[in-house]
Amino acid sequence: MKVEVMSLGGSVIIPTYTDQIDYDYLKKLKKLFASIKDKRFVIAVGGGSTARKYMKALEQEGFDKKTQSVFGISVTRMNAKFMADFFYGLASQSIPRSLAEVKNLLKHNKIVFTGGLRYEEDNTSDGTAARIANYLNTDFINITDVDGLYTKDPRKFKDAKLINHISFEDFDKMIKQLTYHPGQHFVLDQHASAIIKRNKIRTTIIGKDIENIQRCLNDKDFKGTVIE
């Protein structure tokens, strides 16, 4: 049975514009995963705005990046546990702390939710998902709050254009122009980019539209960005 490794941005669970859990959306997402019979899923969950709020306060208080990041990891694990409970009946109720534990839980569960496994410098949940995809020798799908990779931020620039395909090398060049900071909000982080480039992991960046995700999972035409 094929395994899909996915990264689910915290902003998908709690949209920044409402600051409330998107209950109706999560119910639809649960229904989608329940309908897919021939796949298992590992889903790395981000910390979203909740993590960024805590980390901002720690930064203002003078705490270093590692302290901020470690706290952010705890938020991703909290979000992962929430999702595991929300997806009760489909998902493992245990949240893994290692790659080996992810693989073991996957043997007995349709879905394994995970937050950060351990502290790594300049890493987010995207990097965690990329490491898991490499470990399980499969592709990587990143679900975020925009439709894919754009030439500019589409939330700020009306002339931003969606990039349908991009090479590992060109994507890595693009993301290296950004300076990492704990809790950063971009379609994919620098650490994830390095992992997918080094190991040639086919990566898809896609928005949260349920029907579009379904088309992607069924290998049909979809709106998004493919890095390969």
N, C-alpha and C positions, 0 to 999 in steps of 0.2 A: 504493500500500500504506500502510495507516494506521501511524502512529508512536505508540507509547506511551512517555511519559516517566515514569520511576519513581524514587523515592528508596528505597534499601534501608538500613535502619538497621544500624549496626555490631553492635548487640546481637542482630540476627537471624543474623549470621554466627558470632559468638562470644557465646552467651548468657551473661549476667552470672552466672547461678547455676551454670554449669559451668566457665566460663573456658577452654573448649575449642572449637575449630571444630566446628560441627554438621555433620559430614560427611554423615550420612544425609539430613538436611534439604536440604542443597545438591544432593545427587544427585537428589532428587525435584523440586527447583526447576528444575534443568537439564532434566530429562525433560519438565516442563511447558512450558518455553519451546521446546523442540525440537518439541513436538507442535502448536504454533500456527504455521500456515503462512501466514496472511494479514496478519501484522503484523511490524514491526521495533521494536526497543526501545533506548532510551537509559536506562541505570540509573546514577544517582549513588549512590555508596557512602559510608556514614558511617564515622567512625573508631571509634565505640563505646567500650567500656571501656578498650581499649588506648590510644586517644588521651587519654582522661580521666586515666589514670594518669600518663602523661608530663607532661601539662599541669599536673596537681596538683603534681608535684614542681618544675616550673619556677616555679609560683606561690609555692610555699613558699620558693624560693630568691630570690624578689624580682623575677622577670622580669615585664615588662608584658604586657597582654592581647594586643597584636599579636604579640609573640614566641611566646606560647602558641598563638595561632591559626595562625600560619604553620607551627609544628611539627605542629599538628593536621591541617593540610592535607596535609602529607607522609605522615601515617598513612593518610588517606583514599585517597591515590594508591597507597600500598602495598596496601591492601585491594582497590582497584579492579584492580590488576595481578594479585593473587591470583585474583580472580573471573574475570578474562579468561583466565588460564591454566587455571583449573578448568573453564571453559566452552569449552575449546579445541574448534574445529570449528564453533562457533556464534558466537563473539565475536571482535571485533577484538583483536589482540594489542598494539595501540598504545593508550596512554592519552592522550586529548586534553588540550590546555592552553588551548583557546579555543573559543568558540561555533562559529566557522567550521570548525575542525578536527572538532568533533563532527558537524556536518552533512556534511562530506566523508567521514568514516569511515562514516557511516550509509548512504552510497550503495553501499558494497561489503560491508557486514556486516549480519547479522541483529541482532546485539546490540553496542552500544558501552557499555562500562563506563567511568565517569569518577569521579575524586575531585574535590576542589576545583580549580577552574580557576585562580583567582588570589585573593589576599587581598582581602577586603572587610570592612569594619567590621561587627560584629554579625551575622555570617553563618555558616551551617552547610551541610551537604550538602543540606538541604531547600531553602535559598535557591538553591543552584546548580541543583537540579532545576527549581525554579520559573522561573528565568531561561531555562533551556533550553526548557522547555515554551512560554514566551512567544515565544522566538526561532523555534521550529518551529511555532508556532500550533496547539498541541494541548493536550489535557487533562494532568493531573498526578495520579499515583497514588503515595501514600506508604505503604510497607510497614513496619510497626513491630512492636514486641513486645507491643502491646495491641490489642484489637479495633477501636479507633476512639477518638473523642473522648468522654470521660466528664465527668459533672458534677463528679466528684472523681477522685483517683487510685484506680483499681480494685484496685491491689495493696495499698492501705492501708485502703480504706474499703469494707465490704461493701455499703453502701447506695448506692454510686456507680451512676449510670444512664447507659447509652449514649445519646448524642445522634445520631440518625439523619441529620438534616438541620440545617444552620445556614447563615445568610447570611454573605457575606463581611464585612459590617459587624460583625455580632455576634461572629464568630470573632476579628476584629481587636481588638475591645474586650476580649475575654477574654484574649488573649495579651499585650496591652499591660500587663496587671496584673503580668506577670512581669518580673523584671530579668534582662537578658541576661548570660550569662557564658560564656566559651569552653568548648566541650565540653558544653553544657547538654543535658539529656535530657528532651525534651518531644515530643509528637506532631508538632509543626511549629514552626519558629522564627519570630521576629518579622519577619525580613527576607523570608522566604517569604510570610508573611501579607500584607505590604505589596505584594509583587509580584502575588499572585493577586487581591488586592482591586482594585488599580489597573488591572489588565488583564483582570479578569473571567475568570480561568482556573478552570474547573470542576476541583475538587480532591477526591480520594477518600482517606480515611485508613482503612487496613485492616490487620488482623492478619496473621500469617504462615501461617495455615492454607492448605495448598496447594489443596484443593478450593474453598475460599472465594475465593481469588485467581483460580482458573479461572473460577468463576461470574462474578466481576467483569469479567474480560477478555472473557467471552462475552456481556456485557450481560444477564446473568440476575440474579435476586434474590440479594443477598449481605448479609453482616453487616459493617457499617462505618459510616462517617460521610461524607456528601457536603457539601462547602462550595460553595455557588453563589448 
